[in-house]
Amino acid sequence: MRAVSHATPLRRTPVQRRSAERLARILDACAGLLDEAGYDALSTRAVAQRAGVPIGSVYRFFADKRQMADALAQRNLERYAERVAERLPEAPEGDWRGALDVVLDEYLAMKRSAPGFSLVDFGHQIPVGERPAEPNHRVADRLAGLLSGHLVYRPGTDPRRTLLVAVETADALVQLAFRVDPEGDEGVIGEARELLRAYLDRVLA
């Protein structure tokens, strides 16, 4: 069972397993309905019906659909970090190019297959949270920890700024790839990969 991070603004944090499972069903239902109808048509009542729970159970955790979508975005980030961490051992320490491929490939995999991800991902696509710029900062901070054994920065480099620029660049180009082709245009993705490698090659040892 993957829990939602305590950083997510839940009205109540689940303690018992049954409550955590109910929260997971609510977020699963939210993700499915986002794929089917979009954010504007999303409602707490529809989520409750899809999850098979009383609407009071939804309000126990969330004040409105915006908080629910933000929690889904946070869960997406947790699951993404888990997937990256599982695959990073494939790239030896110091192999930043291999690590970059893992980071990008797992993002693309979730973009193509994770329910609701195309609309929410980590909080970029719909009006969730209070600061629109926050999602990429959260992603960059998480990747900084995950990639600490693979990235050796040259003197004078600002690691946090470097990762934030890389994340913002990847985000913009992946969005473009999926606007060109619903499955992600391979040409644009290839250009994004080369651009990121060229950028990081200037700042990594």
C-alpha positions in Angstrom: 0.0 0.0 0.0 1.5 3.3 -1.0 0.5 6.0 1.4 0.0 9.7 0.4 2.7 11.9 1.8 1.9 13.8 5.0 2.9 16.9 3.0 -0.4 16.5 1.2 -3.1 18.8 2.8 -5.5 16.1 3.9 -8.2 17.0 6.4 -7.5 13.8 8.2 -4.5 11.5 7.9 -5.5 7.8 7.7 -4.1 5.8 10.6 -5.8 2.5 10.3 -5.3 0.2 7.3 -9.0 0.3 6.4 -8.9 4.1 6.3 -5.8 4.1 4.1 -7.4 1.7 1.7 -10.5 3.9 1.5 -8.3 6.9 0.7 -6.5 4.9 -2.0 -9.9 3.9 -3.6 -10.9 7.6 -3.5 -7.7 8.7 -5.3 -8.0 5.8 -7.8 -11.6 6.9 -8.6 -10.4 10.5 -9.0 -7.7 9.4 -11.4 -10.2 7.3 -13.5 -12.7 10.1 -13.7 -10.1 12.6 -14.7 -9.2 10.4 -17.7 -12.9 9.9 -18.7 -14.4 13.4 -18.2 -11.6 15.9 -17.3 -11.1 18.2 -14.4 -14.0 20.5 -15.0 -16.5 17.6 -14.8 -14.9 16.1 -11.7 -17.0 16.2 -8.6 -16.7 14.8 -5.1 -20.1 13.0 -5.5 -18.9 11.3 -8.7 -15.7 10.2 -7.0 -17.6 8.8 -4.0 -19.9 6.8 -6.3 -17.0 5.4 -8.3 -15.0 4.5 -5.2 -18.1 2.9 -3.6 -17.9 5.0 -0.4 -20.2 7.5 1.3 -19.6 11.1 0.2 -18.8 11.9 3.8 -15.8 9.7 3.4 -14.5 11.9 0.7 -15.1 15.0 2.7 -13.3 13.4 5.7 -10.1 13.7 3.7 -10.7 16.6 1.3 -12.6 19.9 1.3 -13.1 19.9 -2.4 -12.0 18.4 -5.7 -8.9 20.7 -5.9 -7.5 19.3 -2.7 -8.3 15.8 -4.0 -6.4 16.4 -7.3 -3.5 17.8 -5.4 -3.3 14.7 -3.3 -3.4 12.6 -6.5 -0.5 14.7 -7.8 1.5 14.1 -4.6 0.8 10.3 -4.8 2.0 10.4 -8.4 5.3 12.0 -7.3 5.7 9.3 -4.6 5.1 6.5 -7.1 7.4 8.1 -9.6 10.2 8.4 -7.0 9.7 4.7 -6.1 9.9 3.7 -9.8 13.1 5.7 -10.3 14.7 4.4 -7.2 13.9 0.8 -8.2 15.6 1.2 -11.6 18.6 3.5 -10.7 20.8 0.5 -9.7 20.8 -0.3 -13.5 23.1 2.8 -13.9 26.4 2.5 -12.0 27.3 5.4 -9.7 28.7 8.2 -11.7 26.8 7.2 -14.9 24.7 10.3 -15.1 23.6 9.6 -18.6 22.1 6.2 -17.6 20.5 7.8 -14.6 19.0 10.5 -16.9 17.5 7.9 -19.1 15.9 6.2 -16.1 14.4 9.5 -14.9 13.0 10.4 -18.3 11.8 6.9 -19.2 9.9 6.4 -16.0 8.2 9.8 -16.5 7.2 8.8 -20.0 6.0 5.4 -18.8 3.7 7.1 -16.2 2.5 9.6 -18.8 1.4 6.8 -21.0 -0.1 4.4 -18.5 -0.9 5.9 -15.1 -4.6 6.8 -14.7 -5.2 10.5 -14.5 -1.5 11.3 -15.0 -2.0 13.1 -18.3 -4.1 15.7 -16.6 -2.5 15.9 -13.1 1.0 14.5 -13.3 2.8 16.2 -10.4 0.4 19.1 -10.3 1.2 21.0 -13.5 -1.8 20.6 -15.7 -4.7 21.7 -13.6 -5.1 24.5 -11.0 -4.0 22.6 -8.0 -2.1 23.9 -5.0 -1.4 27.5 -4.1 1.8 28.1 -6.1 1.8 27.1 -9.8 5.6 26.8 -9.8 5.8 24.4 -6.8 5.4 21.1 -8.6 8.7 21.3 -10.5 10.5 22.4 -7.4 9.2 19.4 -5.6 10.3 17.1 -8.4 13.7 18.7 -8.6 14.2 18.3 -4.8 13.1 14.7 -4.9 15.4 13.9 -7.8 18.3 15.6 -6.0 18.2 13.0 -3.3 17.6 10.1 -5.6 20.5 11.0 -8.0 23.0 12.1 -5.4 25.3 9.1 -6.2 25.1 9.7 -9.9 25.7 13.4 -10.3 29.1 15.0 -9.6 28.9 18.7 -10.2 31.7 20.9 -11.5 33.0 23.7 -9.2 30.8 26.8 -9.2 27.7 24.9 -10.2 24.4 25.4 -8.4 23.0 21.9 -8.1 19.5 22.9 -7.2 19.2 25.4 -10.0 20.7 22.9 -12.5 18.1 20.2 -11.6 15.3 22.7 -11.6 16.3 23.9 -15.1 16.5 20.3 -16.3 13.1 19.4 -14.9 11.4 22.5 -16.3 13.0 21.8 -19.7 12.0 18.1 -19.7 8.5 19.0 -18.6 7.9 21.5 -21.4 9.3 19.2 -24.1 7.4 16.2 -22.9 4.2 18.2 -22.9 5.0 19.2 -26.5 5.7 15.6 -27.4 2.2 14.5 -26.2 0.5 17.4 -27.9 2.0 16.3 -31.2 1.2 12.6 -30.6 -1.1 11.3 -27.8 1.5 8.5 -27.2 4.4 10.9 -27.2 6.2 11.9 -30.4 9.4 10.0 -30.4 11.2 12.6 -32.5 10.5 15.4 -29.9 11.4 13.0 -27.0 14.7 12.2 -28.7 15.4 15.9 -29.1 14.6 16.4 -25.4 16.9 13.7 -24.4 19.8 15.1 -26.5 19.1 18.7 -25.2 19.2 17.5 -21.6 22.4 15.6 -22.1 24.1 18.6 -23.7 23.0 20.8 -20.9 24.1 18.5 -18.1 27.4 17.7 -19.9 28.4 21.4 -19.2 27.9 21.2 -15.5 28.6 17.6 -14.5 32.0 16.0 -14.1 
